[in-house]
Amino acid sequence: MGVGKSFGLGLIVYLLLNLGMSVVTLAVTAPETIGAIFSSIDAILLNMLSPILAWFGAFTSFATTPFSLAVLFEALGLILPGLIGALVAGKSSDSAGAAFGGWVLAGIIASVLWIVLGFVLPGLAVSDILLVILSGLSVGFFWGGIAAVSAGP
């Protein structure tokens, strides 16, 4: 039961905090476009799942761009949801292995959700399914390690 609880809580917290950080980032950088997030269910789902794809190249692009408030909030939007979700998943699991497995499963499921959205939504092309799966695995393994370290009583 520990893997299921870790998976469920970790995925829910991760997706909701991704949406929250998207709202905060837009509120700080471009407040006139904040309504675009809530314009449709498609936009909400894309804002929940988009940090999965941004994971690979984000930190190298942050290192090469000049510092600005937008860059700061985009970086926080990639770090905070995963960190808080991993801590919640780790503290709610029974063991370190369950926390790790739950977060790896959460990363895989989130990338599969992105692929399903790519096939369902018009105009959204999933160009490389392998890249999406690898990105989900990297998110799962990275935050799964944090969840495993934070697991325990």
N, C-alpha and C positions, 0 to 999 in steps of 0.2 A: 504494500500500500504506500510505501514511502516514495517510490518513483512516480506514481500517479499524482500524489499530492504535490510533490516537488515540481512535476511537469505542469500541472494545472495552474498552480499559484505563480510559478515563474513566468509562464507564457502570458497569463492575464496581466500581471504587473508590468511585464516588458512591453506589451502592445499598448496598454493604456498610458504608460509613461512616454512611449514614443509619440503618441498623439498629443499628449500634454506638452512635451518639449517642442513639437512642431508649432503648436499654438504660441508658446512663449517666444520662440525664435522669430516667428512672423510678427508678433506683437511688438517686439523690440526693434526689429530691423525694417519691417514694411507694414505698419499697422493698417494701411488702407486695403491690403489684400487679405486680411484675416478671415473675411467671409468666404474666401475660396476654399478653405479647409472644410467648411460645413455646407458647401453648396450641394453635395450629393453624397450618397453612401459610398460611391466609388472613390471620391476624394478622401473620405474618412479612412477607408481601408488602405488606400495607397499611402497615406501619411503614417498609418500604423506600421506598415511593412517596409517602407522605403529605407530605413536605416540598415536593414539586412543587406541590401545591395551596396550601400555606401561604405560598408565596413572595409572592403579591400583597399581601395585607393584613398580613403579619407585622410589618414594620418600623414601620408606623404604629401598630399596636396596642402594640408594645413601647415606643413613645415616650409613650403615654398611660397605661400601667399603672405602678404604683409598683414600684420595684426589689425583686426578691426572687431567691432562688437559682434558683427554677423559671424565671423570666424569663431569667436569665443563661444557663442551660443550654439553653433553647429557642432563644435567639438563636445560641448557639454551634452548636447542632444544625442551624441553617439555613446558617451561614457555613462552618464547617470542612469538611464533606463536599464541598461544591462547590469550595472553594479547593484542597483537597488533590487532588481529582479533576482539576481544571483544570491544576494544576502537573504531575501525572503524565502527563496527556494531552499537554501541551505539550512536556515533555521527551522523550516517546517518539515524537513525530511528526517527520516529515522537514522540514516547513516550517510557517510561521505559518498559512498558508491551510489546510493539512491539519488542524492543531490546532483551528482555529476551526470548520471544517466538521464535524469529528468530534464536537465538543461540541454544536453545533447539532443534529446528528443524534441525539446521545444524549438531548438534551432532548425532541425530538419523539418518539422511541421510548419514553421513560419516560412521557410523557403518553398515548401510545397504549396502553401497558400498563395505565395507570390506567383508561382507558375500557374496555378488555377486561375488567378485573376488575369494573368496574361492571356489565357485562352478565352476567358469569358468576356472581358471588357473590350469594346471596340476601340481600335487605335492604339492599344498597348501591345507592343511586340516583345515577346521573350526571345531575345536573339540567341542566347546561349544558355540552355537549361543546365548544363554542367557547371557553368560559372555560378549560377544561382544556388545550386545544391552545395557547391564548395563554399560559397559565402555563408550559407546557413550552417554548414558544419564548422566553419571557423568561428562563427559567433557562438555556436553550441559548445565547442571545446574550450574556447577562451573563458566564457562566463561559467561554464561547467566546472572548470578548475577553481574559480573563485567560490562557487557554490559548495564545492567539496571541502574547501578549506574552512568555510564558515559553518559547515554542518556540525551538529552536536547539540548537547543539551542547553 
